[in-house]
């Protein structure tokens, strides 16, 4: 039963990541190699094969999710998106992109299936304690929280989608909190919801 559950999870991950038939075969081949290595007691080889599968899936997932990151605002420059598995932080996956204009900076992050999403969701609860410099705003019809420190010209804006995704943009040396709101309007929220079926 464990094996069936394990293979079911892999099948779901493959479907979610939108792998082509060839890529699916490659992952399936590595999974079979890991299973065979495990059966003969070669735990190191099994782990190596599974790590390769995870790296492959993370690479494809990161490429897909990067498409939903905000485009740079006018006159801003954007760096290439970066991806990161969050196993050391309790699980999940993140894709982020940095933006800059003169001394101002923004950093957009999409976090998927991580304890960080649940932790952030607590701030959205109706009974959550009020926090200084924080207010609710709407981004694409979604509730968002905006924190702004006018003294330091820094802040963040975040949204939660389906209790699975945290969309966050942090900014420093900004002229106003409007830049955070404008940047957050660049998230492809409908695309994220469709891709992740949330």
C-alpha positions in Angstrom: 0.0 0.0 0.0 2.9 2.4 0.7 4.3 1.8 -2.7 0.9 2.5 -4.3 0.6 5.7 -2.3 4.2 6.7 -3.2 3.6 6.1 -6.9 0.3 8.0 -6.7 2.1 11.0 -5.2 4.7 10.8 -8.0 2.0 10.6 -10.6 0.3 13.7 -9.2 3.6 15.6 -9.1 4.2 14.7 -12.7 0.7 15.9 -13.7 1.2 19.1 -11.8 4.5 19.9 -13.3 3.2 19.4 -16.9 6.0 17.1 -17.9 6.2 15.9 -21.6 6.0 12.2 -22.4 9.8 12.0 -22.7 10.4 13.8 -19.4 7.8 11.5 -17.7 9.6 8.5 -19.1 12.9 9.8 -17.8 11.4 10.4 -14.3 9.7 7.0 -14.4 13.0 5.3 -15.4 14.8 6.9 -12.5 12.0 5.9 -10.1 12.3 2.3 -11.3 16.1 2.5 -10.9 15.6 3.8 -7.3 13.1 1.1 -6.5 15.5 -1.6 -7.9 18.4 -0.2 -6.0 16.4 -0.1 -2.8 15.3 -3.7 -3.3 18.9 -4.9 -3.5 19.9 -2.8 -0.5 21.8 -0.1 -2.4 20.4 2.8 -0.4 23.0 5.3 -1.6 22.0 4.6 -5.3 18.3 4.7 -4.5 18.8 8.1 -2.8 20.9 9.4 -5.7 18.2 8.5 -8.2 15.4 10.1 -6.1 17.5 13.2 -5.7 17.8 13.4 -9.5 14.1 13.0 -9.8 13.4 15.8 -7.3 15.9 18.1 -9.0 14.3 17.5 -12.4 10.8 18.1 -11.0 11.9 21.2 -9.2 13.6 22.6 -12.3 10.5 22.1 -14.4 8.2 23.4 -11.7 10.4 26.5 -11.2 10.4 27.2 -14.9 6.6 27.0 -15.0 6.0 29.1 -11.9 8.4 31.8 -13.0 6.0 32.6 -15.8 3.6 33.9 -13.2 6.0 36.4 -11.5 5.3 40.1 -12.0 7.0 41.8 -15.0 9.3 44.7 -14.0 7.6 48.0 -13.5 8.4 50.7 -16.1 12.1 51.8 -15.8 12.9 48.9 -13.5 15.4 46.1 -14.2 14.7 42.5 -13.4 17.1 39.7 -12.6 16.6 36.1 -13.7 14.2 34.1 -11.5 15.7 31.8 -8.9 14.2 28.6 -7.6 14.7 26.8 -4.3 13.4 23.6 -2.7 12.4 24.2 0.9 13.0 20.8 2.5 15.2 22.3 5.2 12.3 24.7 6.1 9.7 22.0 6.5 8.9 21.4 2.8 7.7 23.2 -0.2 9.1 25.2 -3.1 9.9 28.8 -3.9 10.6 30.9 -7.0 11.7 34.5 -6.6 12.8 37.4 -8.7 14.7 40.6 -7.8 14.0 44.0 -9.3 15.9 47.2 -9.0 15.8 50.9 -10.0 18.6 53.2 -8.8 18.8 52.5 -5.0 15.3 51.0 -4.8 14.7 47.3 -4.8 11.8 44.8 -4.9 11.9 41.1 -4.4 8.9 39.0 -5.5 8.5 35.4 -4.1 6.0 32.7 -4.8 6.1 30.0 -2.0 4.2 26.8 -2.6 3.1 24.1 -0.2 5.3 25.3 2.7 4.6 25.8 6.4 5.4 29.5 5.6 2.0 29.7 3.8 0.1 28.5 6.9 2.1 30.9 9.1 1.3 33.9 6.9 -2.3 32.9 6.6 -2.7 33.5 10.3 -2.2 37.2 9.7 -5.3 37.2 7.4 -7.6 35.8 10.0 -10.5 38.0 11.0 -9.4 37.8 14.7 -5.7 38.4 13.9 -4.2 41.1 16.2 -3.7 44.4 14.5 -0.1 45.1 13.5 1.5 48.5 13.2 1.7 50.0 9.7 -0.3 47.2 8.2 -3.6 47.5 6.3 -5.7 45.4 3.9 -5.9 46.1 0.2 -7.3 44.4 -2.9 -5.1 43.0 -5.6 -6.9 41.5 -8.6 -10.0 40.9 -6.4 -7.9 39.1 -3.8 -7.4 40.2 -0.2 -3.8 41.3 0.4 -1.9 42.7 3.4 0.3 45.7 3.0 2.9 46.7 5.6 4.6 50.0 5.1 7.3 51.8 7.1 7.4 55.4 5.9 10.5 56.2 8.0 12.6 53.5 6.4 10.7 53.6 3.0 10.4 49.8 3.2 7.5 47.3 3.3 5.9 44.2 1.9 2.7 43.1 0.4 1.4 39.5 0.5 -1.5 37.4 -0.7 -2.6 33.8 0.1 -4.1 31.6 -2.6 -6.0 28.5 -1.7 -4.0 27.9 1.5 -1.2 26.6 -0.7 0.5 29.6 -2.2 2.0 32.7 -0.6 2.7 35.6 -3.0 5.0 38.2 -1.4 6.8 41.3 -2.5 9.3 43.1 -0.3 10.7 46.5 -1.1 13.4 48.9 0.2 14.2 52.5 -0.6 10.8 53.0 -2.2 9.1 56.3 -2.9 5.8 55.1 -1.5 3.8 52.0 -0.7 2.1 52.5 -4.1 5.1 50.8 -5.8 4.4 47.6 -3.8 0.7 47.7 -4.8 1.6 48.3 -8.5 4.2 45.5 -8.5 1.7 43.1 -6.9 -0.8 43.9 -9.6 1.7 42.2 -11.9 1.1 38.7 -10.4 -0.7 36.4 -12.9 -3.1 35.2 -10.2 -5.5 33.5 -12.6 -2.6 31.7 -14.2 -1.4 30.5 -10.8 -4.9 29.3 -9.8 -5.3 27.4 -13.1 -1.9 25.8 -13.1 -2.1 24.6 -9.5 -5.9 23.9 -9.7 -6.7 26.1 -6.6 
